[in-house]
Amino acid sequence: MSWENNVRKVVPYVAGEQPKNKNVIKLNTNECPYPPAPGVEAVLNHFDYDVLRKYPDPDVADLRTVLAKRYKVPVEQVFVGVGSDDVLAMAFLTFFNSEKPILFPDITYSFYDVWADLYRIPYECQALDEKFEIKKEDYCKENGGIVIANPNAPTGVAAPVSMIEEIIKANQDVVVIVDEAYVDFGGESCVPLVEKYDNLLVVQTFSKSRSMAGMRIGFAIGSKKLIGFLNDAKFSFNSYTMNATSIIAGVASVEDEAYFQEITGKVIATREWTKQELARLGFTFTDSKTNFIFASHKSIPAQEIFDALRENQIFVRHWNKERIGNYLRISIGTDEEMKQVMEFLENFINERK
Ligand SMILES: *Cc1c(COP(=O)(O)O)cnc(C)c1O
């Protein structure tokens, strides 16, 4: 008998690489290429260091209040955490305690099965169709809960909110989590449905559309009851998840709606330009509503393109996985970065012929 028999053994999630070298075009983890709102820099420059001596507000009232106002819900319906990963992990722990399996797509954010394994939650993956779309029927059977990323990652495909609503309607005896990490890039949000369904939890993040991946801020909106249970679990785990600097920086970000609209609009415009270029170069891709494009070349294997890009200091994401092995996930950078990448690809494809 060894102590190792009593270890909770898990196969951890593997995040995209964060290269030390600054001279790379980094399109592998869906960060925003623009800086955070100017107000964020301003509050950090004038940060009162005495704040660090004390514990932060465990209720994170300031940040929850601005989010409640921005998303037009009562403050009791907002939960915040250390990135949406923290919010999602807490939601899995709180809401998925059935013997029945939770359901999520076969191709989706690869943290869902990791949390399920960590918490020993049974799960069953539902195959997306050949267009990487969700089949509603797959989610209309007995289950212990549902989690859907909408728009989905890494495919970029968005399901209509009407379909998500039908799934929620058919599953009112379990909690349905909709992960909206990418909704700000042209997707339609399920937040308005929270009023109608007390079993719906919508999760969003500051990491992509608010350019604050390094700050680690995520949040969830749900019924008062749902958020209450989430708080009970959180306060049984760690009362002070949100540190003082991320709270003030988060507030400053939400307060600048115009900047948020400006940078998400720029990313969308660059994405649409990139789609045209990729099509011209012989790529096919889903109709992404996110800040990345999931693309496959008609004749050159994804692995080969990935290696060539990497050798030239261009980082994108590739998975050696069933169904998606011939795809690259390319985050949307600045216009200048995307121009350089398209030029590189054009030369690479032409030389290879
Ligand atoms: C990026 C991402 C997250 C996590 O983001 P955080 O940085 O933890 O807020 C969650 N879900 C999906 C689908 C993502 O792509």
The ligand as an SDF file (V2000), in Angstrom:
LIG
                    3D

 15 15  0  0  0  0  0  0  0  0999 V2000
  -10.5540   31.0480  -23.3320 C   0  0  0  0  0  0  0  0  0  0  0  0
  -11.7330   30.2170  -22.9390 C   0  0  0  0  0  0  0  0  0  0  0  0
  -12.1680   30.1080  -21.6190 C   0  0  0  0  0  0  0  0  0  0  0  0
  -11.3660   30.5560  -20.4360 C   0  0  0  0  0  0  0  0  0  0  0  0
  -10.9760   31.7950  -20.3970 O   0  0  0  0  0  0  0  0  0  0  0  0
  -10.4090   32.4730  -19.0890 P   0  0  0  0  0  0  0  0  0  0  0  0
   -9.1520   33.0990  -19.5290 O   0  0  0  0  0  0  0  0  0  0  0  0
  -10.2240   31.4590  -18.0140 O   0  0  0  0  0  0  0  0  0  0  0  0
  -11.4700   33.4410  -18.7410 O   0  0  0  0  0  0  0  0  0  0  0  0
  -13.3290   29.4280  -21.3430 C   0  0  0  0  0  0  0  0  0  0  0  0
  -14.0280   28.8350  -22.3160 N   0  0  0  0  0  0  0  0  0  0  0  0
  -13.6380   28.8900  -23.5880 C   0  0  0  0  0  0  0  0  0  0  0  0
  -14.4560   28.2000  -24.6250 C   0  0  0  0  0  0  0  0  0  0  0  0
  -12.4680   29.5540  -23.9350 C   0  0  0  0  0  0  0  0  0  0  0  0
  -12.0410   29.5400  -25.1910 O   0  0  0  0  0  0  0  0  0  0  0  0
  1  2  1  0
  2  3  1  0
  2 14  2  0
  3  4  1  0
  3 10  2  0
  4  5  1  0
  5  6  1  0
  6  7  2  0
  6  8  1  0
  6  9  1  0
 10 11  1  0
 11 12  2  0
 12 13  1  0
 12 14  1  0
 14 15  1  0
M  END
$$$$
